[in-house]
Amino acid sequence: MDLKLKHIKMSDFSDIYNLTTNYNVMKWIGNGKTWDKNKVNKFINNSINDKKSKDRTYYFYKIVDKKNFIGIIGFYKFKKEDLYFSLRVFILPDKQSKGYFSKSLKLLIKKLKKHYPETEYLYSSVRKDNKKMNIIMNKKYKFVKKYKMGYTKLNLYK
């Protein structure tokens, strides 16, 4: 495995579109809905433009193994004034349960520490019914609390 995190570019549109239109990936992310072309364009543009910002709060990277697209991982603030960063990860279904999450998370934490050395934690909200990810997060992170966002029940880890 030759895993790298690379900056997202407009030329990644096809890979990101295929990933984010996959219901089995997106049902666990955000509002649980797949993305359309406009949302993918907005995500890519935000990734490109925020990279140039001095008050950057949005760090997303494509995960690649050699030259193969695996998914996306990143950390971000819900609001600029938040004191902590949250984790978000999207991995192609056929690449899940193969160690890509663990290895890409280690690479992401190095990037977090490079940009924000004072940051102690990266928070992760996981849907309560996402059993597979809750098992993984219980092994890697500390459980903080259960909470609801709208009708969605979540577990928070740090």
Phi, psi and omega in degrees: 000124179242071188277137177220152170255125183237152177299144179279137180232164179299331179292352177272003185310309185300314179297316182291320178298313180298323179292311188275356172261003179272112183302323182293340174273310191283341181298341181260358189243133176055234182277003177082005183259148175289161182262152172260179183299323179295318179294320178296316177300317180297316179300313180296314179298319177298319179297317181290313184288321181293333179300333182271349186281143176285327177257055183296134178227011192221104183237099177240143183225149171275142177264125178230142174245112193059248177247008184272128177289128181251322182167204181226142174219147179193171173230149186200166173254135175300315178232147182303329183278354177302147180267357184226163177251149177249153180264141170220135181220137177232120179231135179306140183306321182283356178253356180285153179064031179234012177091359182294321180298309183301313182291319180290328177296319177299317178295321180294319180296324175299319179292320178301313181294328178294315183276328183223073185299336181280349182288126182267328187228151168242118184273150178222125175260126183236131177303136183304325183274004176271078187302316183301313182287327177295323177297313180299313184292326177297330179280326188260334187234173175261129176292133181255305183191166170262144176204171179239141171238105189066235179265359185271125177270130185230154170248134180255131178237153173221000000 
